[in-house]
Amino acid sequence: MIKLKIKSGDTVKVIAGDHKGSEGKVLRVYKEKNKAVVEGINMVSKHTKPSAKNPQGGIVKKEAPIHISNIALVDPKTKTATRVGFKTEGDKKVRFAKKSNQVL
């Protein structure tokens, strides 16, 4: 399994697909599938049966996972999409934005 460069809580930009150009916060990362759920991106309509939790049932809008290759991290300094690198600072391994060289 490869090390993913995107974690939940990161702000990402969609760089390919139907939602290209949109930005959002990563809610969840599925490491085994190489996918991530991004807030407000790739919304799908899910038909739900009535239950104790949702007595009305009906159609619910929710985010569907998007492939990791279609999203890029937003650089906190320049506010543009950037690639992510790893380096060691002291005895810690840290992620950094390759555009601004800023530690994430």
N, C-alpha and C positions, 0 to 999 in steps of 0.2 A: 504494500500500500504506500502511495506517495504522500509526501507532506504537503498539505494544502496551505496556500499563502493567504487565504481569507478566513477570518474567524467571525463568529456571531458578534454583533455590535458594531462591526465596521460599516462605514458608509461606502457604497459601491456605485458605479455607473455601468449601465448596460451598454456594451460596445457592439452587439450583434443581435439580430432577430427583430421581432415585431415591436419590442419596447426600446429600441435603440435610442440612446440619448437620455433615458430616464435615470434618475438617481433615487436611492433608498437605502434603508438600514437593513443589514442582514439579521434576520430573526433566528434562523436555524441553519446548520450546515450538516448535510448527509455525506460523511466522509467516504463511505463504502460505494455510494452511487456517483460521487463527484458532482453533487448538486447542492444548491443553496436556495432557501426561501428568502425573498427580499420583500420588504414592506411596500405594498401598493403596486408591485410589479407582477405580471403574469396572473391576473385575476381570472378565476374560473367560477362558473355557476355550478353549485352542487345541490342536487335535489335531496332533501332530507325527509325521512318519515317522521310522523309525530311521535314524540317520546316524552318521558317524564321531564327531561331537561328542557325540551323544546316542544310544548304541547301543540303548537300551531303547525309545525312542519313547514314545508314550502321550499323555496329556492334561496340558498345562502351563497353569498360571494366570499371567496377565500383565495389566498395566494397559493399558487402551485410552484413546485421547485423549478429552478432554471439552472442550466449547466454552468459550471464554474468557468469554462472557457469563454462564455459569453458576457462575463462581468469583469470589471477591473476596479481596483481600489482607488478611491479619490484621495489625492494628496492633500493633507491638512493645510499645507502652506500655500500651494498654488491653485487649489480647488479644481484640478484637472485629473484625468485618469492617469495612473502611473503603474509601473511594475513594482514588484516587491522583492527585496533581497534579504538575505540573512547575514549578520556579522556578529562577532563576539566583542562585547564590551566588558573588559575585566574577565569575570568568570561566567558571565551570562550570555546566552544566545538571544539576540534581539532582531526584530523585523525592522526594515527601513524602506522608505520610499526612494526609488532610484532617481526620480526627477529632482527632488530637493535635498536628498541625502539625510532626511529627517527621520529620527527614530519614532516608530509607531507605538 
